[in-house]
Amino acid sequence: MEARNHTGVRGDERNLARMLNNALREADACGGYALDAEAAGNERLAGFFRNVQETYTSVAGRAEEMLGDGGEGRPPAGVRQDGAAAGEDPGDVSDR
């Protein structure tokens, strides 16, 4: 049985979401650091920060992919196999 918190989100999904958020913040920070280094004329340091920014951007992309497939090649929590959100009103299903 999967452990879920009071919001219905599994711990691994929550951790992936946190990783995504942190990686995006760090990528943004590195972009700012690179601009500061460029403004100071230090292209070597600016290049370092751009490389680190690319790494964080890659990590964020991977976390986003994993969240999109539920972390294990399955639909995310709250989404049925047919793609509709589990809590969503299916509307008129009489002709399905």
C-alpha positions in Angstrom: 0.0 0.0 0.0 1.3 3.4 -1.0 1.7 6.0 1.8 -0.2 9.2 1.1 -0.4 12.3 3.1 -3.6 14.3 3.9 -3.6 15.8 0.4 -3.6 12.4 -1.3 -0.1 13.0 -2.8 2.4 10.1 -2.4 5.6 11.0 -0.7 7.7 10.3 -3.8 5.6 12.6 -5.9 5.9 15.3 -3.2 9.7 14.8 -3.2 9.9 15.0 -7.0 7.8 18.3 -6.9 10.2 19.7 -4.3 13.2 18.7 -6.4 11.6 20.3 -9.5 10.9 23.5 -7.5 14.4 23.6 -6.0 16.2 22.9 -9.3 14.2 25.7 -11.1 15.1 28.2 -8.3 18.8 27.2 -8.5 18.8 27.5 -12.3 17.3 31.0 -12.0 19.9 32.0 -9.3 22.8 30.7 -11.4 21.5 32.8 -14.4 21.7 35.9 -12.2 25.1 34.9 -10.9 26.3 34.5 -14.5 25.0 38.0 -15.4 26.8 39.5 -12.4 30.0 37.8 -13.4 29.7 39.0 -17.0 29.0 42.5 -15.8 32.2 42.3 -13.7 34.1 41.0 -16.8 34.7 37.5 -15.5 33.8 35.3 -18.4 35.3 32.2 -16.8 33.1 32.5 -13.8 30.1 33.4 -15.9 30.7 30.2 -18.0 30.9 28.2 -14.8 27.5 29.5 -13.6 25.9 28.9 -17.1 27.1 25.3 -17.0 25.7 24.8 -13.5 22.4 26.5 -14.7 22.2 23.9 -17.5 22.7 21.1 -15.0 19.9 22.4 -12.8 17.7 22.9 -15.9 18.3 19.3 -16.9 17.5 18.0 -13.4 14.2 20.1 -13.4 13.3 18.6 -16.8 13.9 15.1 -15.6 11.8 15.7 -12.4 9.0 17.1 -14.6 9.1 14.0 -16.8 8.9 11.7 -13.8 6.0 13.7 -12.3 4.2 13.5 -15.7 4.3 9.7 -15.6 3.6 9.3 -11.9 7.3 8.6 -11.2 7.1 5.0 -12.4 5.7 5.0 -15.9 2.1 5.2 -14.7 -0.5 8.1 -14.7 0.0 10.7 -12.0 -2.0 10.4 -8.8 -5.6 11.5 -9.4 -5.7 10.7 -13.1 -7.5 7.7 -14.4 -6.2 5.5 -17.2 -8.5 7.3 -19.7 -6.8 10.6 -18.8 -9.7 12.3 -17.0 -9.0 13.6 -13.5 -10.4 11.1 -10.9 -12.5 13.8 -9.1 -13.7 15.3 -12.3 -17.4 15.2 -13.2 -17.6 12.9 -16.3 -20.7 14.7 -17.6 -23.2 12.8 -19.6 -21.9 9.3 -20.0 -25.1 7.7 -21.4 -23.7 7.4 -24.9 -20.2 6.2 -24.0 
